[in-house]
């Protein structure tokens, strides 16, 4: 099979597998609407992303915000897509018109008018995220977990209520190829409460963002 045909076949598989996962997603309404995914990507795709040749960051600053380590963050930018086939395949999969239509129908988020941003995260012991809301220029947020280490079973994203104390009320299941979707809003409090991270907590964060997004180097 010619290389271009093989790549398009892989893109089609990414889109088709994700659509099947979205169709079976568990919809949860409290404390805010969110969706829990299983089998979000083809297994070979998950393995390829988790095997990208980037070492987990060292000497990171852990203050409850990802922005504190901006210099070490990794995105599926056009340059990354040129280097690694899996980055292009995943980006093209999430640009597929079928995926955009299905996401908009399932969540109401105007993803078709947004721009794609995918971040590859490798979180290590000491990592935590304060309860927070995503900024308003994010139209859609999805996390897909990658690591298959059972020691990371409690490493899913925490969900909090909208009280001043932001009490934890749920946690996404951290397992390879599981995921969490929510539409950023005024009550979508989430984070990662301080606790040991027993291994490398690998994930991708998929956002569609508005044209007001300023860090264009982060876009796919």
N, C-alpha and C positions, 0 to 999 in steps of 0.2 A: 504494500500500500504506500503510495507517495506520502512524503512527510506532511504536506499540508492536509491531505485527507485524513491521516492518522490523528493530527492535532484536532481537526474539526470533530472527528469521532469522539475524542476524549472530552472536548468541550460539551458535546451533546450528552455524553454520559454524566458529566458533572451536573448539567441542568436537569436531566431526567431523574437522577437519583435524588437531587434536592427537591424537585417537585413532588416525588413520591413521599419523601419525609414530611414536607410541609402539609401534604394532604392528610397525614396521620398524626399531626402535631396535637399535643394536649393543650387545649386553651384554658387558661386560668384567669379568672376575673378579679381576684382580690390579692393584694391591696391595690393593684392596677392591672390592666389587661397585659398578659404576657403569654408566650407560647413556648412549650418545651419540646425539643426535637430529639429524635433518635435517627441513626443512620443518615446523617445529613449529607455526607459526601461519599463517593466511591472509596472503599477501604484503601485501595492503592494510592489514592490522592491524599488521604490522611497520612499514610506512611511517608509519602514524598515530602509533604509540608513539614512534618515532624523531623525529617532527615535533612532539612536545609542546612548548609554548612556554616551556621552562625553559632558561636559559643554563647551560652547563657551569660548575661552581663555580670561583671564583677564590680565590687566597690560601688554598688548602686546606692542611691540616697532614698531611703524609705521614709517618706513623710505623709503618706496617705494620698499622694497625687501622682499619676503617671507622668505629668508634665515635668516633674523634677528630674527625669532621666531622658529628656528629649534627644540628647545627642547619641543615644544608643538604641533608639527605637527603629524598627525595621518595617517598611511598607512595601506592598506589591506595586511599586511604581513602574512606569514603562521601562526603566533601566533594569529593574529586577525581573520584569517579564522577559526581557531580552536574554538575561542570564539563565533563567530557570524556567523550563517549560511548564512546570506545575503552577507557577505564579500566573502565567498567561492563561492557562486553561481554566483556573479558578476565576480569574477576573472576567474572562469572556463568558464563563458559565453564568456569572451573576449579572452580566449585561444582556443575557439572552432575553428576547422579548417575552417568551413564555414565562420565565421566572419573574420578570418585572410585573407582568399582568397578574400572576398568581399571588405575589406578595401584596400588591395593591388591593386585590379582591379580599384576601384573608385578613389584612391588618388595617386597611384604609390609608396607609402611608403613601404619599405621592412619589414613590421611588422612581417612576419613569421619568420624572422631571429632575431627578437628582443626579449627582456625580458620585462615582463609586470610590470608596476608600477602604482598603484592607490592611490591617496591621497584624504582624506576626509577633506574638508575645511569648517570652520565656521568663516566668516569674519564679524566684527562688526564695529560700527561707529568709524571713524578715519582711517580705512584701506584705503590704496591706493597702486597702483603699478605704478612705473615709466614706460614709454615706453621702452620696452626691446625686445631682441631676445632670444629665448630659446637656450640653449647650444647645441653644435653640436652633442653630444652623444644622444640627444633625436631624435628619428626617426619619431615620430608621437605625436601629442598633441590633446586631446579632452577634453572639459569641458562639464559636464552635470549639469544643475542647479536643485535644489531640493526644495527650499522653496516655499510655496504657498501663502505667504503674499503679497497682491497687493501693499503694500507700497514699495516693492522692485522692482517695475516695471522698474526702471532706473538703475538697478544694474548689467546689463550685461557687458561683457568684451568689452573694447574699442579697436578699430582698428585704427592704425595711418599710415600715408604715410611715405615714406622713406626720406623725406626732412630733413635737419638738425634740423628743428623745430619740426618734427614729429607731424604734424597737425592731429587732430582727423578727421577721414573720415567715421566712422561707429561704430555701437555698436550692439553686439548680443542681441537678445531679452531675457531678464531674465524672465522666466516663468517656473513653475515646469515641468520637463521632457523635456525641450528644451536644445539644446546644440550647440556647435561650434567645428569644426574640422579644423585644419590646419597642414601643414607639415613644421616644423621649417626650416628656410632658412635665407638668407641674407637680406630679405626685409619684414619678417613677424613680423613687429612691433606691439605690443599689450601691454595692461596694464589696469589700472583702474584709470582714472583721479580723483583727489580729489573731493569728493562730499559727502553729508550725506549718511550713510547707515542706513536706517530706519528699523532695525530689525536684524536678523542673516542671513547673505548671505551664505546659505549652497550650496555646490557643491562637485562633485568629479572631479578630474583631472586624466585622463587616458593617460598614456604615454607608448609607447614601446621604449626601450632604447637599445643601442648597448652594446656589451660585455665590452666596456671600462667604463661603469658606475661603479663608485667606491663604492657608498653607497648601498651595497647589502642588508642591513637591511631594505631598503625601498621597496624592490621588492616583488611582490606577490608570 
